Amino acid sequence: MTDFPDPVRVPLPGRAGDPDFALSVHACGEGPAVVFCHGFPDLARTWRAQLPAVAAAGFQALAPDMRGYGASSRPKAVEEYGLTELTGDLVALLDARGIERAVFVGHEWGGFVVWAMAVLHPERVAGVVGICTPYMPFPSVAVHADLVGGDIERQYVAWFQEPGVAEKVMDADVRVIFDRVMRCGVPPEELLRAALADGKLNMNPFLGADALPRLGEAVMTPEELETWCATFKRTGFRGGINWYRNVDRNLRDHPSLGTATLSLPCLMLVAEWDPTLTPALAASMPERCSDLEMHTFAGAGHWVQQEKAEELGARLVDWLRRRF
């Protein structure tokens, strides 16, 4: 098995109207293509265990820092971060690498992007793997706000909506945020007790993160944590937050996302203790995905690709070998 590859800059001129637009991509191996898409707030390096494992199994594995993240381009306009633009980046990446079709693997927000690929660009998609993220519509901003009775500071998706507000807080608190957020899973009742610490439900770990308890073991080594902190101190969180500022636009522009029937090979990997993307959200997927396998990682939290890195890699490689 090879080490996690260094990134290369893949120019995609003209994306977001920028002649210098590019994605920073980690790539290794040869064979059928598998593209890994990370979520928020994350980096391509989240796949540091799975990328070499998939390459060693006979595939060409690619993991970009997604638009707005890391060493990839970060357009300024909020409207440059919708699913039209994000899936378009992946199509352009395939074109730049001379790839006709790929299997797309996505975690968290990256999961919504790869499921959207299957609907918006089906001719470029051989299969989809959702990690924690089921095939479903992203709930509207109003749904998120209603969870906390309209007190948007207690719900991160709603709090993210006003440009400049969340990033001003988060950019000044990078290390504390990653120290509290990047942790292994804990039982749901333990998380609920912490979320109700002051008697009101708090669903926003990004505001006042220094007051949050450290629940679960750290999911990264100190060296890896330093990589995340150094990167986000340089880039800030704005690019990733802008993905959330397009939630309602995505619902308007692409009403079939999450509801249209999929017939291509799909793999859904859920984490038992993920408090955000709970396994229950994936329960109805067989109604919309006719060629679906599902597996649960017991006792795992939101960052399952890091917490259960080898186990998840083995499950992914097994499915890829059988189906591709």
N, C-alpha and C positions, 0 to 999 in steps of 0.2 A: 504494500500500500504506500502511495506517495504522500508527501507532506502536503499541507494546504498550499495551493499555488499562489504565487504573487499575482497581483492584479495587472491587467493590461488595459490601456485606454482604447475603447472602441469608438471611433468617430461616427456620429449619426447626424451629419450636417443637415440643417434645416429644421430639426425638431424644435418646437417652441419658437420658431422664427430665428433661431440662433445658428449661424454658420459653424460655430465651434462646439455645438452640443455633442456630448459624448457620455457614454456609460463606462464606469470602471468595473471591469469584469474579471473574475477569477475563473480560469478554465483549465481543464485537464482531461486526459483520456481520449479515446477514439471510439467511434461507433455511433449508434442511434443517440440523438441529442436529448438531454434532460436539463431543463432550465429551472433553477431554484430562485424563488422570490421571497424576500424577507418582509417582515411587517414593521410595526411601530413600537417603541423607538429602537431600531435594530440596524444591523449592517449585514452585508453578504457574508462576513466572517462567522455569522451564527451557524453556517453550514459547514464549519471547518472539519467536522467528523464525517458528515455524509458525502461531501463532494469527492474526497479521495476513495471512499468505499464504492461509490457508484462507478467511478472511473476504473477502478480495479476489476469491476465486474464486467467490463467490456462496453462501457458507454462513454460518450462525450458529455462531460458534466460542466455546466456553466452557472455561475452565481454572480449577478450584477449587484453593486450598490444601486438601489432603485433611484429613480428620479427624485432629487431633493435630498439625497443622502450621501455621506462619505465623500469620495473623490469623484462622484458623478455630477453632472450639471444640475444646477439648482435655479430654475427660472424664477423670476420675481412675482409674476402675476398669479394670483390665487387660482384663476380659471385654467391654468396650465397643469393642474393636478387632478383632473377628473379621470374616470375610467377610460374614456376615449383616448386620452393622451397617454395614460400608463400602459394600456394594452398596445397602443401604437408603438411605444418604445420597444416592446418585446418583438413585435413584427419586424421593426427596423433592425433589431439585433440579429434576428434570424437571417434577414437579407444580407447583412454585413458579413456574417459568418458562412454564407452559402448553404444555409440549412433550410430544407423545405418544410419539415414538420418536426415537432418536439413534444416530449412529455413535459408538462409544466407542474412543478411542485411549489406550493405556496403555504406559508404560515401566517396566521393572523391577517393583517391587511393584505399581505401578499396572497393569501388564500382567496380573498374576494377578487383580486386581479386575475388569478389563473382560472377561476370559474368563469369570469367574464370573457377570457380568451376563448373558451369553448363555445360561447354564444356569439360573440362578435367576430371572431376569426376562426371558425371551425376547420377551415381548410389547412390551417397551420398547426393544428393540435392533434397529436396522436393519443394522448391520454392526460388525465388530470389527477393530481394527488392533493387533497386538502388536509392540512395538519392543523387541527383544532377548529379551523374555519369550515363550516358546512356549506353546502350549496343552498343558499337562501338569499333573499334580498337584505341589504344592509338596512337596519331600522332607521327611520327618519330621525332628524334632530328633535322633533316634537316628542317622539316616543322616549328618547333618552331623557329629555327634560322632565317629562311626566313621572319618571321613576323617582325623582326627588322633589316632587311637588312644585316644580318650577324654580327651585333654588339651584341655579345652574352652577354655582361654584362647587356644589357637591357632586356633580356629574361631569366627567372630563370631556365627553363628546360635545355636550352643550356648552361647556366653558370654553372650548377651543374655537367657537364660531367667530368671535369678534377679533379681527386681525390686530395683532400687536399685543394683546392682553396676555395670553398664555406664554408666548415665547419670552416676553419680558421677565416673567417669573422663573420659567424653567431654565433659560440660558444662564441665569445667575446661580443655579442650584444643581448643576450637572452631576457632580459626584454623589450628592445625597440621593438624588432621584435614582440613579443606577444601583446604588447600594441598597435601596429599599425595594425596588421593583424587580431586579434581576435575581429572583430567588426561587428555590425549589417549591413544589407544591406542599400545601398543608391541608388538613381536613377542612371542609367548608364551614363547619361550625366554629372553628377557630378564626377563620377570616371574618365571619359574620360578627363575632364578638368585637373584633377590632374595628369593623366598619360602623358599629353602633356604640362606640366608646363614649360619645357625648350624648347618647340618646337619640340622635338623628342619623339616618343612613348617609354614609359618606362613600361615594363611588368615584372619587377623584384623588388618586395617589400622587398626582403631579403638583398639587397645590398644598403647601405646608408639609412637604415630604419629610422634613426633619423631625416632625412630631409623630411620625408613624413608627410602630414597632418593627423590628427585624423578624419577620415571620418566615421560617424555613431556612435551610442552609443556602449559602451563596451558590448560584448556579455557575459562576465563572471563577477562574483562578484570579489572584490579584493582578497578574500580568495582563490577562484578557480584560479585566475591568478597566485597567489603565488605558487600554486601546480604545474602548468605547468612550471613556471620559475625555481623552485627548481629542478624539475625532469630533465629538459633539461640542466640545469647547471651541473648536475651530469653526464648525459649520452652524452651530445653533440647531434648534428644533423646528424652525419655521417650515422647512420643506416638508417634513413629515406631517406636521399639524395641518398643512394646506390640503392634504388628502381628505381630512375630515371636513374641511370647509366646502367640499364638493359632494357631500353625501346626498343632499336633497336634489341637487342638479343631476346626479347619476340616476336617481329614481325617476326623474322627469324624462331624461334623455333615453334611458334604457329600461323601460318598464318590464321587459321580459327576463331581465337578469334575476336568477334565483327561482324562476317559475317555469321557464321553458324546459321541455323534456330533453335530457341528454342520453345519447345511446352509445357514446364512446367509452372505453375502459376508464373507470374511476376507482380511486382508492381513498377512503376516508379514515384518518387516524385521529382519534380523540383522546384527550387526557382527562382522566377521572376527576381530578381536582382543579381543573381550569375554572376559575370563578367567573370569567368573562364569556368565554365560548364553551359553555357547558355541553357535555355529551347529549343532553336532552334536545338541544337545538338540531342535532343531526338525525334524530329518530325518524323523521318523515322523509329522509332523502331517498329511500327505495321507491317512493312514489314518483320521483322525478328523474332518477338515474337508473336506467334499465340494466346496466352492466357495472355493478357496484360491489366492492368488498369493503368491509368495515372492521376495524380493530380498535380496542381500547387499551391504553397504557395505564395500568392500575397505579394509584398513588402518585401520579405525575401531575405537575402544574402547567401553567401557561407556556413556559419555555421548554416544552418537552423535547425539542430537537437538541437541546443542550443537556437537560437533566437526564434523559434516557438516550444519550447520543448513539451508543453502539446498538442498543436494542432497536431503536427506530431505523437506523441505517440497515440493519439486517432485514427488518420487515420490508423496507422499501426495495432493497436489492432482490429479495425473493419475488416480490410482485413484478418488478421490472423484467427479471429473467423469464418468468412464466408467460408474461403478456407481450414482451417485445424482443 
